[in-house]
Amino acid sequence: MNTGSIVCGGACLLFLLLAFIFTVLKEKSVMLISGFNTLPKEKRELYDKEKLSKDYRNIVLIWAVIQGTGAILAYYISQYIAIVAFIIWFIVFFKDVHLDEEKAFGKYRK
């Protein structure tokens, strides 16, 4: 087993664990979302926590698929494919990062 497949496999397992947490805890899991947990309680009540939880579960599952594919391809083809998997993951990750709370959570307002 090469380093690339181990690293991508570990990231995949971490993301699957996060997706499981979002699935099991449902609305309570939104406190794990960066930025949402720092909002005052009265502002948090303005958002649809169920939809927020489902969307973030799906986002984390996409990350798991990217890393899982990277792990499999790194194992069978070349460990350098793991680098490509992490580059793709970074692009997808930073596409969803917003510093403004309205951009980050605006579509989840009730």
C-alpha positions in Angstrom: 0.0 0.0 0.0 1.3 3.4 -0.9 1.2 6.7 1.0 -1.2 8.4 -1.4 -3.9 5.7 -1.0 -3.5 5.6 2.8 -3.9 9.4 3.1 -6.9 9.6 0.7 -8.4 6.5 2.4 -8.1 8.2 5.8 -9.6 11.4 4.5 -12.5 9.4 3.0 -13.2 7.6 6.3 -13.1 10.9 8.2 -15.6 12.4 5.7 -17.8 9.3 5.9 -17.8 9.6 9.7 -18.9 13.3 9.4 -21.6 12.4 7.0 -22.8 9.7 9.5 -22.9 12.3 12.3 -24.9 14.7 10.1 -27.3 11.9 9.3 -27.8 10.6 12.9 -27.8 13.9 14.7 -29.9 15.8 12.0 -30.7 19.3 13.2 -28.4 19.1 16.2 -25.4 18.6 13.9 -25.6 22.1 12.5 -23.5 23.2 15.5 -20.5 21.5 13.7 -20.8 23.9 10.8 -18.1 26.6 11.0 -19.7 30.0 11.3 -23.1 28.8 12.2 -22.0 27.8 15.7 -20.8 31.4 16.4 -24.1 33.0 15.5 -26.3 34.2 18.4 -29.1 31.9 19.3 -31.8 34.2 18.0 -30.1 34.4 14.6 -29.7 30.6 14.4 -33.5 30.3 14.8 -34.0 32.1 11.5 -32.5 29.3 9.5 -33.9 25.9 8.4 -31.6 23.6 10.3 -32.9 20.4 8.7 -32.1 21.6 5.2 -28.8 22.9 6.3 -27.9 19.6 7.9 -28.9 17.6 4.8 -27.0 19.9 2.5 -23.8 19.7 4.5 -24.2 15.9 4.8 -24.4 15.7 1.0 -21.4 18.0 0.7 -19.3 15.9 3.0 -20.4 12.7 1.1 -19.1 14.3 -2.2 -15.8 15.0 -0.4 -15.7 11.3 0.7 -16.4 10.1 -2.9 -13.6 12.3 -4.2 -11.1 11.0 -1.6 -12.3 7.4 -1.9 -11.8 7.5 -5.7 -8.4 9.0 -5.1 -7.5 6.3 -2.7 -8.6 3.5 -5.1 -6.9 5.0 -8.1 -3.7 5.8 -6.1 -3.6 2.2 -5.0 -4.1 0.6 -8.4 -2.5 3.2 -10.8 -0.1 5.6 -9.1 0.2 7.3 -5.7 0.5 10.6 -7.5 -3.2 10.4 -8.3 -3.8 11.2 -4.6 -2.3 14.6 -5.2 -4.9 15.2 -8.0 -7.6 14.0 -5.7 -6.6 16.5 -3.0 -6.4 19.3 -5.6 -9.9 18.5 -6.8 -11.1 18.3 -3.1 -9.5 21.8 -2.4 -11.3 23.3 -5.4 -14.7 21.8 -4.3 -14.0 22.8 -0.7 -13.1 26.4 -1.4 -16.0 26.8 -3.8 -18.3 26.5 -0.7 -16.3 28.6 1.7 -17.8 32.0 2.4 -16.7 34.6 4.9 -20.0 36.5 4.8 -22.7 34.8 6.8 -25.4 35.9 4.3 -23.6 34.2 1.4 -22.9 31.1 3.5 -26.4 30.6 5.0 -28.7 32.9 3.1 -30.4 30.2 1.1 -31.4 28.4 4.4 -33.5 31.3 5.8 -37.0 30.3 6.8 
